[in-house]
Amino acid sequence: MTPITGATITVGVIGDPVRHSLSPALHNAAFAALDVDAVSVAYPVATGDDAGLSAVEAMRTLGIRGLSVTMPHKESVAAAADRRTAAVDTLGSANCLVNDDGVVTAHSTDGDGLVRSLLIESSVDVSGREVAVIGAGGAARAVIDALARAGASITVVNRSADRATAAAALAGERGRVGVAADLSAADVIVNATPIGMGSDPRSPVEPTLLRTGQVVVDLIYHPARTALLDAAAAVGAQAVNGLPMLLHQAAMQLELWTGEPAPVDAMRAVVEASFT
């Protein structure tokens, strides 16, 4: 690891809580692999109405190059940034900030991280595919936006019809609201709900709705195998957990900060070591 000096570039992750975040480990592994004089740390930022604005101001004042952003600050940093990507404008939230000589730009890499991870890790190109997204919260919205920009057609399945309608609208003409029975026709299914997380034994999908040839993605990465993924594997579908998305959204952040291709293998080793 390069010794920290007065010239070391600083990046970090903010959230409440944030000490559990893998972002520093992922990004520090990347900096070491690239031999870049930079360091990533966790910055606990308490929930508050002005938290996003304070974080952006701190970046300018302290010369922090970039921040990963976790809950509950994704909306407030998007509003406080000087510039926003089209995806951030659409979503109203951001998970990455880049400081260019005092000008802070808000980015969203979550959804694009999923699209890239499917292509690189699972050889799945979503362009022209029928994708069913379960859920309509923040993660689902980011995924829907990115999938639509990548050329997929999206069906949103959610308990609340109003929220499903709002989420599907993010995809424009490519989006629609569906029901559980529509999952059988999808080429790709993405679970963007917390159902199945931790010790939760439930699956958000009835196993009879799954079939051979589908790609079933669960954005949950702990546990690595959920009830949904077990059911998918049992019928011969391709089962993918949330670790590849976690890896590639972090890799995209690193590329925004450094302008260098991310050393994905070095970052993958950190992810795999954290969950073995």
C-alpha positions as CSV (number, residue, x, y, z in Angstrom):
1,M,0.0,0.0,0.0
2,T,1.3,3.5,-0.9
3,P,2.2,5.5,2.2
4,I,-0.2,8.3,3.1
5,T,1.3,11.7,2.5
6,G,0.2,15.3,2.3
7,A,-0.5,14.7,-1.3
8,T,-2.7,11.7,-0.8
9,I,-6.1,12.0,-2.5
10,T,-9.0,11.3,-0.2
11,V,-12.4,9.7,-1.0
12,G,-14.9,8.1,1.3
13,V,-18.4,6.9,1.9
14,I,-21.1,8.7,3.9
15,G,-24.2,7.2,5.5
16,D,-26.1,6.7,8.8
17,P,-25.0,4.0,9.7
18,V,-21.9,3.6,7.6
19,R,-19.2,1.6,9.5
20,H,-20.5,-1.6,7.9
21,S,-19.9,-0.4,4.4
22,L,-17.6,-2.3,2.1
23,S,-16.8,0.7,0.0
24,P,-13.5,1.6,1.7
25,A,-12.2,-1.9,1.4
26,L,-13.2,-2.1,-2.2
27,H,-11.7,1.2,-3.2
28,N,-8.5,0.8,-1.2
29,A,-7.9,-2.5,-2.9
30,A,-8.3,-0.8,-6.2
31,F,-6.0,2.1,-5.3
32,A,-3.3,-0.4,-4.2
33,A,-3.7,-2.4,-7.5
34,L,-3.4,0.8,-9.5
35,D,-0.6,2.2,-7.4
36,V,-2.6,5.4,-7.0
37,D,-1.8,7.7,-4.0
38,A,-5.4,7.7,-2.6
39,V,-7.3,6.4,0.4
40,S,-10.9,5.7,1.1
41,V,-12.5,6.0,4.6
42,A,-16.0,5.9,6.1
43,Y,-17.5,9.2,7.2
44,P,-20.5,8.8,9.6
45,V,-22.9,11.6,8.7
46,A,-26.0,11.8,10.9
47,T,-29.4,12.0,9.5
48,G,-30.6,15.6,9.1
49,D,-32.3,18.0,6.7
50,D,-29.0,19.7,5.8
51,A,-26.8,16.6,5.8
52,G,-26.5,16.5,2.0
53,L,-25.6,20.1,1.7
54,S,-23.1,19.8,4.6
55,A,-21.4,16.9,2.9
56,V,-21.1,18.7,-0.4
57,E,-19.7,21.8,1.3
58,A,-17.2,19.6,3.2
59,M,-16.0,18.1,-0.1
60,R,-15.2,21.6,-1.4
61,T,-13.6,22.8,1.9
62,L,-11.5,19.8,2.5
63,G,-10.7,18.9,-1.1
64,I,-12.3,15.4,-0.9
65,R,-12.2,14.0,-4.4
66,G,-15.2,11.7,-4.2
67,L,-17.9,10.2,-2.0
68,S,-19.9,7.1,-2.2
69,V,-23.4,7.8,-0.7
70,T,-25.6,5.4,1.2
71,M,-28.9,5.9,2.9
72,P,-30.3,8.2,4.1
73,H,-28.4,10.8,2.1
74,K,-29.0,9.9,-1.5
75,E,-31.7,12.4,-2.1
76,S,-30.2,15.3,-0.2
77,V,-26.8,15.1,-1.9
78,A,-28.5,15.0,-5.3
79,A,-30.3,18.2,-4.5
80,A,-27.1,19.8,-3.1
81,A,-24.7,19.0,-5.9
82,D,-23.7,21.6,-8.5
83,R,-24.3,19.3,-11.4
84,R,-26.4,16.1,-11.9
85,T,-26.3,13.4,-14.5
86,A,-29.5,12.7,-16.4
87,A,-30.0,9.6,-14.3
88,V,-29.8,11.5,-11.1
89,D,-32.3,14.1,-12.4
90,T,-34.7,11.3,-13.3
91,L,-34.3,9.5,-10.0
92,G,-33.9,12.4,-7.6
93,S,-31.1,10.5,-5.8
94,A,-27.4,9.8,-6.2
95,N,-24.9,7.3,-4.8
96,C,-21.7,9.0,-5.9
97,L,-20.2,12.5,-5.8
98,V,-17.2,13.7,-7.8
99,N,-15.4,16.9,-6.9
100,D,-13.7,18.6,-9.8
101,D,-11.9,21.7,-8.4
102,G,-14.8,22.6,-6.2
103,V,-17.6,21.7,-8.7
104,V,-19.5,18.7,-7.3
105,T,-21.3,16.4,-9.7
106,A,-23.9,13.8,-8.6
107,H,-23.9,10.4,-10.3
108,S,-26.0,7.2,-9.9
109,T,-24.0,4.0,-10.5
110,D,-26.4,1.4,-8.9
111,G,-28.5,0.6,-11.9
112,D,-25.7,0.9,-14.4
113,G,-23.7,-1.4,-12.1
114,L,-26.3,-4.1,-12.4
115,V,-26.5,-3.8,-16.2
116,R,-22.7,-3.9,-16.5
117,S,-22.4,-6.8,-14.0
118,L,-24.9,-8.9,-15.9
119,L,-23.0,-8.4,-19.2
120,I,-19.5,-9.0,-17.7
121,E,-20.2,-11.6,-15.0
122,S,-23.1,-13.5,-16.5
123,S,-22.9,-12.8,-20.3
124,V,-26.4,-11.3,-20.2
125,D,-27.1,-8.4,-22.5
126,V,-30.4,-6.8,-21.4
127,S,-30.9,-5.0,-24.7
128,G,-34.1,-6.2,-26.3
129,R,-34.9,-8.4,-23.3
130,E,-38.1,-8.5,-21.3
131,V,-37.2,-7.8,-17.7
132,A,-39.6,-8.0,-14.7
133,V,-38.6,-5.9,-11.7
134,I,-40.1,-6.8,-8.3
135,G,-40.4,-3.7,-6.1
136,A,-40.7,0.0,-6.6
137,G,-38.4,1.5,-4.0
138,G,-35.1,3.3,-4.4
139,A,-33.1,0.2,-5.6
140,A,-35.9,-0.8,-8.0
141,R,-36.1,2.7,-9.4
142,A,-32.4,2.9,-10.1
143,V,-32.5,-0.5,-11.8
144,I,-35.5,0.4,-13.9
145,D,-34.0,3.6,-15.2
146,A,-30.7,1.8,-16.1
147,L,-32.4,-1.1,-17.8
148,A,-34.6,1.1,-19.9
149,R,-31.5,3.1,-21.0
150,A,-29.8,-0.2,-21.9
151,G,-32.7,-1.1,-24.2
152,A,-34.7,-3.5,-22.1
153,S,-38.5,-3.6,-21.7
154,I,-39.6,-3.5,-18.1
155,T,-42.6,-4.8,-16.2
156,V,-42.9,-3.6,-12.7
157,V,-44.5,-5.9,-10.1
158,N,-45.3,-4.3,-6.7
159,R,-47.9,-4.6,-4.0
160,S,-48.7,-0.8,-4.3
161,A,-50.2,0.0,-7.7
162,D,-49.5,3.7,-7.4
163,R,-45.8,3.1,-6.6
164,A,-45.6,0.6,-9.4
165,T,-47.0,3.1,-11.8
166,A,-44.6,5.8,-10.8
167,A,-41.6,3.3,-11.0
168,A,-42.7,2.0,-14.4
169,A,-43.0,5.6,-15.7
170,L,-39.2,5.9,-15.3
171,A,-38.8,3.6,-18.3
172,G,-41.1,5.7,-20.5
173,E,-42.6,3.7,-23.3
174,R,-40.5,0.7,-22.3
175,G,-42.2,0.4,-18.9
176,R,-45.5,-1.0,-17.7
177,V,-47.2,-2.3,-14.6
178,G,-47.7,-6.0,-14.3
179,V,-48.8,-8.7,-11.9
180,A,-47.1,-11.8,-10.5
181,A,-48.3,-14.0,-13.3
182,D,-46.3,-11.9,-15.8
183,L,-43.0,-13.1,-14.2
184,S,-43.2,-16.4,-16.2
185,A,-42.9,-14.6,-19.5
186,A,-39.9,-12.5,-18.5
187,D,-36.4,-13.2,-19.8
188,V,-34.9,-11.7,-16.7
189,I,-36.4,-11.3,-13.2
190,V,-34.9,-8.8,-10.7
191,N,-35.9,-8.9,-7.1
192,A,-35.4,-5.4,-5.7
193,T,-37.2,-5.9,-2.4
194,P,-35.7,-6.9,1.0
195,I,-37.7,-10.2,1.0
196,G,-35.3,-13.0,1.7
197,M,-32.7,-10.8,3.4
198,G,-30.8,-12.1,6.4
199,S,-32.6,-15.0,8.0
200,D,-35.9,-14.3,6.1
201,P,-36.8,-17.7,4.6
202,R,-39.4,-16.2,2.1
203,S,-39.2,-15.8,-1.6
204,P,-40.9,-12.9,-3.4
205,V,-41.8,-15.2,-6.3
206,E,-43.9,-18.4,-6.3
207,P,-41.5,-21.2,-7.6
208,T,-44.2,-22.3,-10.2
209,L,-43.7,-18.9,-12.0
210,L,-40.0,-19.6,-12.6
211,R,-38.8,-21.6,-15.6
212,T,-35.7,-22.9,-17.4
213,G,-33.9,-20.3,-19.5
214,Q,-34.6,-17.4,-17.3
215,V,-32.0,-15.2,-15.5
216,V,-33.1,-14.6,-11.9
217,V,-31.3,-11.8,-10.1
218,D,-31.7,-11.1,-6.4
219,L,-30.1,-7.8,-5.4
220,I,-29.7,-9.3,-1.9
221,Y,-26.1,-10.4,-1.3
222,H,-26.4,-11.6,2.3
223,P,-27.1,-14.4,2.3
224,A,-25.5,-15.3,-1.0
225,R,-28.2,-17.9,-1.7
226,T,-31.8,-16.8,-1.0
227,A,-34.9,-18.8,-1.2
228,L,-35.6,-17.1,-4.6
229,L,-32.2,-18.1,-6.0
230,D,-32.6,-21.7,-4.7
231,A,-35.9,-22.0,-6.4
232,A,-34.5,-20.5,-9.6
233,A,-31.6,-23.0,-9.6
234,A,-34.0,-25.9,-9.0
235,V,-35.8,-25.2,-12.3
236,G,-32.7,-24.7,-14.3
237,A,-32.8,-20.9,-14.4
238,Q,-29.5,-18.8,-14.1
239,A,-29.4,-17.6,-10.5
240,V,-27.4,-14.4,-9.7
241,N,-27.1,-12.7,-6.3
242,G,-26.4,-9.0,-5.6
243,L,-22.6,-9.2,-5.2
244,P,-21.7,-8.6,-8.8
245,M,-23.9,-5.4,-8.8
246,L,-22.2,-4.3,-5.6
247,L,-18.8,-4.9,-7.2
248,H,-19.5,-3.1,-10.5
249,Q,-21.3,-0.1,-9.1
250,A,-18.2,0.5,-6.9
251,A,-15.9,0.0,-9.8
252,M,-17.8,2.6,-11.8
253,Q,-17.4,5.1,-8.9
254,L,-13.7,4.5,-8.9
255,E,-13.5,5.2,-12.6
256,L,-15.3,8.4,-12.1
257,W,-12.8,9.5,-9.5
258,T,-9.6,8.4,-11.1
259,G,-10.3,8.2,-14.9
260,E,-8.7,4.8,-14.8
261,P,-10.3,1.4,-15.6
262,A,-11.1,-0.3,-12.3
263,P,-9.1,-3.4,-11.4
264,V,-12.2,-5.5,-11.0
265,D,-10.3,-8.7,-10.1
266,A,-8.6,-7.0,-7.1
267,M,-12.0,-5.6,-6.0
268,R,-13.7,-8.9,-6.5
269,A,-11.2,-10.6,-4.1
270,V,-12.3,-8.2,-1.4
271,V,-16.0,-8.9,-2.0
272,E,-15.5,-12.7,-2.0
273,A,-13.3,-12.6,1.2
274,S,-16.0,-10.6,3.0
275,F,-18.6,-13.2,2.5
276,T,-16.7,-16.5,2.9
